[in-house]
């Protein structure tokens, strides 16, 4: 009876969590031939104020990333348009 515990920071949608649960279950069935009927996946969401990485809270990292993204100028895409050749016209006499 596999029991898998996944810890993630807050922000995942229900659809994303559904995909995580299904994906983990599918791997256990495929790799270990486990019965999905007895496979359990628990997803714990940890508030980003309670999760640190390299000595910095994830909530602070996200704030820094948001500020950096806001300062970035929008990406400009240049597109070259080709002029269509005019169709030759014939005059009827």
Secondary structure, 3 states (H helix, E strand, C coil): CCEEEEEEECCCCHHHHHHHHHHHHHHHHHHHCCCHHHCEEEEEEECHHHCEECCEEHHHHHHHHHHHHHHCCCCCCCCCCCCCCCCCCCCCC
